Amino acid sequence: MRGQSRRRAEAMDMLRQGASIQQVALACDLHTRTVSNYRAALDAEAGTRQMQLPL
């Protein structure tokens, strides 16, 4: 892959592995807001968008 699609795929992989937003942005040459949007998309896919309180 080349260009934006490669950077997006690499960023998503790094986020899945637990890298911080800043680390991903620097490594993939993306803006932190873009990486934040990617993380939100991953959270929505996983269904963890809303915090669960221990009861």
C-alpha atoms as a printed R data frame, in Angstrom:
   type eleno elety resid chain resno       x      y      z
1  ATOM     1    CA   MET     A     1   0.000  0.000  0.000
2  ATOM     2    CA   ARG     A     2   1.058  3.533 -0.587
3  ATOM     3    CA   GLY     A     3   0.131  6.943  0.704
4  ATOM     4    CA   GLN     A     4  -2.762  7.650  3.034
5  ATOM     5    CA   SER     A     5  -4.151  4.116  3.061
6  ATOM     6    CA   ARG     A     6  -0.802  2.702  4.189
7  ATOM     7    CA   ARG     A     7  -0.481  5.301  6.941
8  ATOM     8    CA   ARG     A     8  -4.033  4.615  8.114
9  ATOM     9    CA   ALA     A     9  -3.471  0.847  8.207
10 ATOM    10    CA   GLU     A    10  -0.189  1.260 10.086
11 ATOM    11    CA   ALA     A    11  -1.784  3.685 12.544
12 ATOM    12    CA   MET     A    12  -4.687  1.324 13.231
13 ATOM    13    CA   ASP     A    13  -2.268 -1.562 13.859
14 ATOM    14    CA   MET     A    14  -0.223  0.531 16.270
15 ATOM    15    CA   LEU     A    15  -3.363  1.639 18.143
16 ATOM    16    CA   ARG     A    16  -4.514 -1.975 18.442
17 ATOM    17    CA   GLN     A    17  -1.119 -2.818 19.956
18 ATOM    18    CA   GLY     A    18  -1.554 -0.089 22.572
19 ATOM    19    CA   ALA     A    19   0.610  2.765 21.274
20 ATOM    20    CA   SER     A    20  -0.277  6.287 22.380
21 ATOM    21    CA   ILE     A    21  -1.833  8.843 20.064
22 ATOM    22    CA   GLN     A    22   1.369 10.893 20.025
23 ATOM    23    CA   GLN     A    23   3.536  7.876 19.223
24 ATOM    24    CA   VAL     A    24   1.289  6.870 16.344
25 ATOM    25    CA   ALA     A    25   1.100 10.402 14.959
26 ATOM    26    CA   LEU     A    26   4.880 10.750 14.906
27 ATOM    27    CA   ALA     A    27   5.537  7.307 13.459
28 ATOM    28    CA   CYS     A    28   2.895  7.546 10.719
29 ATOM    29    CA   ASP     A    29   3.275 11.240  9.872
30 ATOM    30    CA   LEU     A    30  -0.321 12.035 10.836
31 ATOM    31    CA   HIS     A    31  -1.944 14.782 12.887
32 ATOM    32    CA   THR     A    32  -2.883 13.825 16.445
33 ATOM    33    CA   ARG     A    33  -6.529 14.707 15.730
34 ATOM    34    CA   THR     A    34  -6.569 12.224 12.840
35 ATOM    35    CA   VAL     A    35  -5.140  9.499 15.080
36 ATOM    36    CA   SER     A    36  -7.687 10.395 17.758
37 ATOM    37    CA   ASN     A    37 -10.451  9.864 15.189
38 ATOM    38    CA   TYR     A    38  -8.952  6.478 14.291
39 ATOM    39    CA   ARG     A    39  -8.935  5.471 17.967
40 ATOM    40    CA   ALA     A    40 -12.572  6.538 18.313
41 ATOM    41    CA   ALA     A    41 -13.453  4.370 15.316
42 ATOM    42    CA   LEU     A    42 -11.674  1.394 16.887
43 ATOM    43    CA   ASP     A    43 -13.490  1.967 20.179
44 ATOM    44    CA   ALA     A    44 -16.839  2.137 18.386
45 ATOM    45    CA   GLU     A    45 -16.090 -1.135 16.582
46 ATOM    46    CA   ALA     A    46 -15.228 -2.823 19.861
47 ATOM    47    CA   GLY     A    47 -18.285 -1.432 21.622
48 ATOM    48    CA   THR     A    48 -16.178  0.166 24.342
49 ATOM    49    CA   ARG     A    49 -17.126  3.750 23.626
50 ATOM    50    CA   GLN     A    50 -18.975  4.112 26.920
51 ATOM    51    CA   MET     A    51 -17.206  3.478 30.205
52 ATOM    52    CA   GLN     A    52 -18.336  0.539 32.276
53 ATOM    53    CA   LEU     A    53 -18.597  1.123 36.005
54 ATOM    54    CA   PRO     A    54 -17.740 -1.751 38.354
55 ATOM    55    CA   LEU     A    55 -20.779 -2.583 40.448
